[in-house]
């Protein structure tokens, strides 16, 4: 298959009528589909077939969408390049020889290649926005609690949200309208208008049947909008990326927006805090893959400890093992205060910095990724380099805020650059509006 973007190509038909009738929506392979295998890009789950649909999949079917297949991804969502999949790397349709970004690289690639109209990804620390930026398409990471995670196989549940990837802001908003809204089966979901309180401008009530109105926010009207630019997210970014970033800010200004620079000192610690929290949660979440309950079996021969070790040795790839080790260490007695607690303090500080900055701005803008798409293979040898590439996306997950990535030109050698716009909690309309002025 083109670009190795699908792990499983199997059509799931939706209802005959609905807002997405006649449209195809590819689904990342960590989102459960009843009767269709769901691997998380891992050998551990190569044969795993879920008995139920994720809430977002139910909503897609009700909305009339056709799911053409399940998309390739970094193993369990752990990566920034879609090279850690046990099903092989995904190619970037928009920049040959370069990675498509990750971890939802398959979802962004099928949209960029025109193989699907839209796609769902999941974003724990940038996995919707990064591949959208690298493949030259649009991706939205919703406010934590806007979209149900029921049926999303967890990597780091306090950070992640399922989000849409599409060729245009309007199409991404359309898909978000279908999947958003409270779900009895995920107690962390909230109704946006309730969360914002009476009198606030909201997108309506989310009941999963189109009650939200995100599409009408894609009107490109940024006249009078105030854009904050956190300087920390420009420091250290590649020159070619910074150049495209300012060109996009010029475009917003020309359309009537104003901008000011702002400093958010906590952001310097965000990647470190993110990797401590994400790996800690992962070490706990992935304990369920023990060869008994899910996935491949370790072959019991009289010693459960050995069977357990064997199945995890065989079933998990090197990046997943590294993260389980890191997370287990960060949570271990004696180190918990030193790492996990400190990371939680940093998370609170990041949230506070964003809240303050968003009092004086409608949205905050930065490059989505500080670097253009990397060459394939470049970061596999150097995990730290890969982690640092998440500097601009991970703070948003720590703060539970909504963000969009829209195409913002390309580097001199034709690699796509993305612009990230971050809004206040349940302020999806603001980021959609600002993004629609550009793409
Ligand atoms: N690159 C980040 C990580 O590897 C984010 C991944 C994601 O959002 N799933 O953890």
Boltz pocket constraint, residues with backbone or C-beta under 6 A from the ligand:
constraints:
  - pocket:
      binder: B
      contacts: [[A, 76], [A, 77], [A, 78], [A, 79], [A, 80], [A, 102], [A, 103], [A, 122], [A, 123], [A, 124], [A, 125], [A, 126], [A, 127], [A, 128], [A, 155], [A, 278], [A, 386], [A, 390]]
      max_distance: 6.0
